[in-house]
Amino acid sequence: MRRVRVWVIGLTFVTCVVQAQTPAPDDPLLDSSGSANASSEARGVLRARDQAVLASELSGRIVELPFSEGESFKKGDTLARFDCSAYQAQLNAAQAASRGAGEELSHNKQLAALNSVGRFEVARAEAKVSETQAQSQVYQVQVKRCSVLAPFDGQVVERKVKRYESVAAGAPLLDVVDNRTLEIHLLVPSRWMARLKPGQTFSFVPDETGQPLDATIKRLGARIDEGSQTLLLVATLPSANGLLAGMSGTARFAELK
C-alpha cells in the first residue's frame, strides 16, 4: 500500500512539471496552436496635435461668444470679445497726450534753432514723447486683448463661461480642438523598443468605428515608465476623416523583427 502511494505522488509531480512548462493559452504572443503569434497588440488613443484651453488675458465682461459646443471656426475668427470701452477710452487719452507731446517737441526744436530755448528743454520734450508713446502702446495691447482670436482651424469642445459674465484675468474661456491633426498615442511594452522604429507601419482599429486604419510610427518616447515598463509611441494617420480626438482602439503590429 505504501508503494502505491509513492507512485501516485511521483506521477502527480511529473504532471505538474509538464503543465508548468506549457505556455498559457491566453498569452497574447501565442496563437491557438501554441506557436508564436504573427501579431502583437497594444491599446491606444487618438489625440489632437492642436488643442488648447483659451483663457482671458484681462478682467472684463464678455459681450460676444459666437461659437457653441461642436461648432467649427476658422483661424483668426473671434471666439470671445470683452467690453473694452474703458480700455478704449484710456487708449484715446494716451494717443491724444502723445500727439500733444509731439507738437511740444516740434515747437521746442524750432525755438532751439533760434537759440530761444536750451538743449535741456528739447531733451525733456523728447522724453515726454517717448513716455506718452509707450503708454499708448500699453493701452493698444489691452484693447487688442479684448478679442480672443482662434489660433487654428477647429471646433469648440466646451464653453466654460457664458455671455455677459464677468471674468478675471486668466480664467478659462473655451476648450478648442482641431480634429484634422490627430495622432495615435500608444503605450507599448518596453521590450519592443529595439524592434520599433520611425517609419514602421501597423494597423489601428478604433473601437468606435471598427474600421482598420494604416498608421505610421512617428516617434518613440524619451523615457520608460518604471512601474509599468511601458514606452510611449506616437504614430500618424494618412487621414482623420470621421475620427475624433479621444477615440480609443487597438494597434496590431506585424511580426516584430
Wavefront OBJ file of the C-alpha trace (Angstrom):
o trace
v 0.000 0.000 0.000
v 2.857 2.419 0.761
v 4.455 1.768 -2.635
v 1.253 2.659 -4.465
v 1.040 5.984 -2.681
v 4.602 6.841 -3.645
v 3.869 6.073 -7.273
v 0.790 8.314 -7.335
v 2.689 11.184 -5.737
v 5.512 10.809 -8.261
v 3.064 10.829 -11.176
v 1.420 13.966 -9.840
v 4.802 15.715 -9.572
v 5.672 14.889 -13.202
v 2.279 16.175 -14.362
v 2.824 19.490 -12.539
v 6.250 19.935 -14.140
v 4.830 19.383 -17.624
v 1.980 21.839 -17.021
v 4.395 24.497 -15.719
v 6.439 24.269 -18.913
v 3.403 24.536 -21.205
v 2.701 28.162 -22.301
v -0.536 29.695 -21.102
v -3.187 29.562 -23.861
v -4.172 33.204 -23.312
v -0.643 34.595 -23.813
v -1.098 37.486 -26.314
v 2.090 36.498 -28.132
v 0.861 32.956 -28.816
v -1.841 31.744 -31.152
v -4.364 28.949 -30.523
v -1.861 26.284 -31.549
v 0.706 27.437 -29.001
v 3.161 28.836 -31.517
v 4.409 32.406 -31.741
v 1.608 34.767 -32.796
v 2.108 36.711 -36.031
v 0.953 39.973 -34.457
v 1.291 41.877 -31.223
v -1.350 44.224 -29.891
v -1.405 47.386 -27.784
v -4.132 49.791 -26.734
v -4.013 53.425 -27.802
v -5.957 56.675 -28.035
v -6.334 59.407 -30.656
v -5.083 62.841 -29.618
v -5.043 66.132 -31.498
v -1.762 67.941 -32.120
v -3.615 71.267 -31.973
v -5.799 71.637 -28.893
v -5.949 74.331 -26.235
v -7.883 75.828 -23.372
v -8.134 79.524 -24.217
v -8.066 81.876 -21.235
v -8.803 85.540 -20.673
v -5.774 87.858 -20.685
v -7.629 90.617 -18.847
v -10.519 91.182 -16.458
v -13.806 92.179 -18.026
v -17.363 91.381 -19.059
v -17.951 89.103 -22.053
v -20.212 90.661 -24.685
v -19.708 88.180 -27.518
v -19.297 84.404 -27.520
v -20.416 83.355 -31.004
v -19.468 79.670 -31.127
v -21.148 76.859 -29.169
v -20.013 73.298 -28.435
v -19.345 71.324 -31.595
v -19.349 74.333 -33.931
v -16.448 74.850 -36.310
v -14.382 78.004 -36.701
v -11.501 79.273 -38.824
v -8.130 80.576 -37.733
v -8.455 84.260 -36.862
v -12.183 84.142 -36.063
v -13.283 85.991 -32.934
v -14.140 83.349 -30.335
v -14.835 85.784 -27.491
v -14.986 89.555 -27.098
v -14.966 91.710 -23.960
v -16.485 95.077 -23.191
v -13.441 97.294 -23.656
v -14.962 100.777 -23.574
v -12.776 101.741 -20.588
v -9.596 100.468 -22.233
v -10.506 102.220 -25.480
v -11.035 105.499 -23.630
v -7.639 105.157 -21.963
v -6.071 104.468 -25.346
v -7.702 107.558 -26.849
v -6.398 109.695 -23.978
v -2.880 108.262 -24.320
v -2.858 108.883 -28.072
v -4.001 112.481 -27.521
v -1.234 113.009 -24.963
v 1.273 111.558 -27.414
v 0.162 113.957 -30.125
v 0.457 116.905 -27.700
v 3.951 115.829 -26.674
v 4.934 115.587 -30.318
v 3.714 119.119 -31.005
v 5.619 120.418 -27.989
v 8.802 118.703 -29.178
v 8.435 120.204 -32.649
v 7.911 123.671 -31.182
v 10.956 123.358 -28.884
v 13.138 122.275 -31.796
v 12.113 125.383 -33.731
v 12.924 127.568 -30.728
v 16.242 125.790 -30.259
v 17.142 126.623 -33.857
v 16.614 130.273 -32.969
v 18.578 129.855 -29.715
v 15.415 130.735 -27.772
v 15.487 127.536 -25.625
v 18.289 125.369 -24.445
v 19.130 121.770 -25.256
v 17.608 120.666 -21.950
v 14.082 121.716 -22.972
v 14.388 119.794 -26.228
v 15.629 116.660 -24.440
v 12.799 116.866 -21.926
v 10.247 117.185 -24.729
v 11.763 114.126 -26.462
v 11.491 112.136 -23.238
v 7.840 113.188 -22.895
v 7.111 111.942 -26.405
v 8.718 108.558 -25.657
v 6.752 108.258 -22.416
v 3.379 109.005 -23.994
v 4.078 106.679 -26.925
v 4.946 103.838 -24.543
v 1.755 104.464 -22.563
v -0.233 104.425 -25.775
v 1.300 101.075 -26.748
v 0.285 99.607 -23.382
v -3.354 100.520 -23.958
v -3.175 99.280 -27.538
v -2.149 95.841 -26.233
v -5.015 95.874 -23.731
v -7.546 96.780 -26.409
v -6.168 94.039 -28.655
v -6.680 91.518 -25.849
v -10.361 92.414 -25.720
v -10.891 89.950 -28.575
v -9.858 86.293 -28.291
v -8.963 85.048 -31.775
v -8.854 81.436 -32.931
v -5.232 80.182 -33.069
v -6.106 77.480 -35.637
v -8.998 75.956 -37.571
v -11.004 73.759 -35.233
v -14.102 73.124 -33.164
v -15.333 74.150 -29.733
v -15.191 71.275 -27.250
v -16.598 73.163 -24.263
v -17.653 76.686 -23.359
v -16.508 77.304 -19.815
v -18.212 80.705 -19.475
v -21.418 82.351 -20.661
v -22.124 85.577 -22.447
v -22.407 88.665 -20.188
v -20.407 87.012 -17.411
v -17.559 88.977 -15.834
v -14.337 87.006 -15.579
v -10.932 87.569 -14.028
v -7.662 87.581 -15.905
v -6.506 84.030 -16.522
v -9.992 82.495 -16.335
v -10.572 79.621 -18.809
v -12.993 80.550 -21.584
v -13.089 77.852 -24.244
v -11.702 74.373 -24.833
v -10.942 74.004 -28.553
v -9.518 71.237 -30.732
v -8.551 70.560 -34.337
v -9.698 67.038 -35.234
v -7.886 67.166 -38.569
v -4.493 66.764 -36.901
v -4.871 63.528 -34.967
v -2.084 61.276 -33.723
v -2.175 57.844 -32.117
v -0.634 57.590 -28.660
v 0.218 54.047 -27.559
v 1.863 52.544 -24.504
v 3.827 49.537 -25.708
v 5.941 47.092 -23.683
v 9.462 48.417 -23.268
v 10.882 45.113 -24.532
v 9.578 46.057 -28.007
v 11.782 49.143 -28.173
v 14.630 47.532 -30.104
v 12.193 46.281 -32.764
v 10.260 49.518 -33.325
v 11.483 52.500 -35.357
v 10.069 55.622 -37.031
v 8.534 54.899 -40.418
v 7.353 51.428 -39.446
v 3.686 50.769 -40.233
v 0.958 48.968 -38.305
v -2.822 48.655 -38.197
v -5.025 50.592 -35.772
v -8.712 49.770 -35.234
v -10.778 52.397 -33.350
v -13.397 50.878 -31.068
v -15.996 53.408 -32.232
v -15.737 52.613 -35.965
v -14.260 49.119 -36.165
v -12.513 50.081 -39.404
v -8.770 49.269 -39.649
v -6.515 52.241 -40.330
v -2.954 52.263 -41.637
v -0.700 54.094 -39.196
v 2.987 55.010 -39.291
v 5.291 55.334 -36.287
v 6.362 58.962 -35.925
v 8.492 58.843 -32.779
v 9.143 56.900 -29.595
v 9.044 58.284 -26.076
v 12.140 59.523 -24.281
v 11.672 57.515 -21.077
v 10.378 54.116 -19.982
v 7.830 54.085 -17.184
v 9.471 52.272 -14.291
v 6.245 50.954 -12.804
v 4.535 49.530 -15.888
v 7.657 49.016 -18.028
v 5.943 50.685 -20.975
v 7.122 53.163 -23.599
v 5.146 55.917 -25.341
v 4.757 55.517 -29.095
v 3.295 58.287 -31.278
v 2.024 57.479 -34.766
v 0.407 59.398 -37.613
v -2.628 58.655 -39.760
v -2.956 59.305 -43.507
v -6.419 60.805 -42.954
v -8.519 61.790 -39.942
v -11.889 61.938 -41.727
v -14.680 60.806 -39.414
v -12.361 60.483 -36.412
v -12.436 62.477 -33.183
v -9.860 63.123 -30.508
v -10.376 60.803 -27.562
v -11.289 57.714 -29.591
v -9.530 54.598 -28.343
v -8.619 51.420 -30.151
v -6.244 48.526 -30.677
v -2.966 48.666 -32.568
v -1.900 45.448 -34.276
v 1.739 45.166 -35.265
v 3.005 42.715 -37.824
v 5.611 40.233 -36.570
v 8.162 42.286 -34.657
v 11.594 41.562 -36.132
l 1 2 3 4 5 6 7 8 9 10 11 12 13 14 15 16 17 18 19 20 21 22 23 24 25 26 27 28 29 30 31 32 33 34 35 36 37 38 39 40 41 42 43 44 45 46 47 48 49 50 51 52 53 54 55 56 57 58 59 60 61 62 63 64 65 66 67 68 69 70 71 72 73 74 75 76 77 78 79 80 81 82 83 84 85 86 87 88 89 90 91 92 93 94 95 96 97 98 99 100 101 102 103 104 105 106 107 108 109 110 111 112 113 114 115 116 117 118 119 120 121 122 123 124 125 126 127 128 129 130 131 132 133 134 135 136 137 138 139 140 141 142 143 144 145 146 147 148 149 150 151 152 153 154 155 156 157 158 159 160 161 162 163 164 165 166 167 168 169 170 171 172 173 174 175 176 177 178 179 180 181 182 183 184 185 186 187 188 189 190 191 192 193 194 195 196 197 198 199 200 201 202 203 204 205 206 207 208 209 210 211 212 213 214 215 216 217 218 219 220 221 222 223 224 225 226 227 228 229 230 231 232 233 234 235 236 237 238 239 240 241 242 243 244 245 246 247 248 249 250 251 252 253 254 255 256 257
